[in-house]
């Protein structure tokens, strides 16, 4: 009985030391992961990486390092790595079924990094959502809307949705439509709208701005003004043309009519 007790104590002592050693490795490893991540983030090579790729690599690096720490701690505790890996492989099917969404998001994130339809800082429209891209993570892409809402979109949805990038080209075409009365002098309308366009230095000279009669509608003549501007100036120029166009047409005595309907009574 005494021998059995001694063996039991030795076994408990050995296993306890292994457990403590594994916990120590886990604690030190977690601290080391944070230090390595911060060190890599501050390196010049990492700083020069494109921001979108940087956020993805940051998330992926943390996950892989923590996996290494957990496997090392399990090995110190006496868990055979081959058995541990076999167990993980056996559970892989069940886990993959339970995490189909996460895996598809991971593949979607990789696809976004390879195809690069946008980068951090671009203003994009994805489906019914639009905003400025902040980061492409392992599983989610983060956007900030113009009214400062934070939106996280699953990466898997991005690969099956049309993505409109408003920033990439640097310039955008702005189309403005003005409706005037049928009684208006067309030449005078051309003159007034052309003056409004040239009154702003945000309109690019090449391609040159144009003013055309676009439609003879039911109640009005519709003139379209087309011009090019820098993407950053788009909305500022849009509101300028809207406001100054209305003022200029009013000063010229050109009527902007309400919808009209002629009713004939027999």
Secondary structure, DSSP 8 states (H G I E B T S, - for coil): -HHHHHHHHHHHHHHHHHHHHHHHHHHHHHHHHHHHHHHHHHSHHHHTS-HHHHHHHHHHHHHHHHHHHHHHHHHHTT--HHHHHHHHHHHHHHHHHHTHHHHHHHHHHHHHHHH-S--TT-EEEETTEEEEEEEE-SSEEEEE-TT--EEEEEHHHHTTS-EEESSTTSEEEEEEEEEE-TTS-HHHHHHHHHHHHHT-TTB-SSS--EEEEEEE-SS-EEEEEEEEEEGGGHHHHHHHHHHHHHHHHHHTT-------------
